[in-house]
Amino acid sequence: MAESFSKEEKAAMRAAAAERRRKFTPEQHAAEVLENYEAMDPADREIGMRIHKIVMAAAPHLAPKTWYGMPAYYKDGKNICFFQAAGKFKVRYCTFGFDVAANLDDGPMWSTGFAVLEVTKDVEKKITEMVKRAAS
């Protein structure tokens, strides 16, 4: 028999339901994203804040907003990319991912999620390139 949802998955679903009910301004959404990063453990926060700065520099037209309780970045009301802290689902790496509205199509197959242990210069360059493309 299939297992039920984990407590972390249930929390993410509750967060998504609460997000849909909120009537926030763009500024309130952006502040909530920063609060979300601040609530992370130090290692996740460091990676997440670096990625946040990279995303906002690469595509300043994206609007920060939470998505299932995770920091995400929207264009025209659609999620383009998101950051998932390792602590969110108790895994060994953070995830930087792209949702279906991201403009990343590349032939019959392409990546939509990346494990991130550290933001090096090469990682920063790759994220910048992908975000610019995804948000175009």
Secondary structure as UniProt FT lines:
FT   HELIX           7..21
FT   HELIX           26..38
FT   HELIX           42..58
FT   TURN            60..61
FT   STRAND          63..67
FT   TURN            68..69
FT   STRAND          70..75
FT   TURN            76..77
FT   STRAND          78..84
FT   HELIX           86..88
FT   TURN            89..90
FT   STRAND          94..98
FT   TURN            100..101
FT   TURN            107..108
FT   STRAND          113..116
FT   HELIX           121..134
//
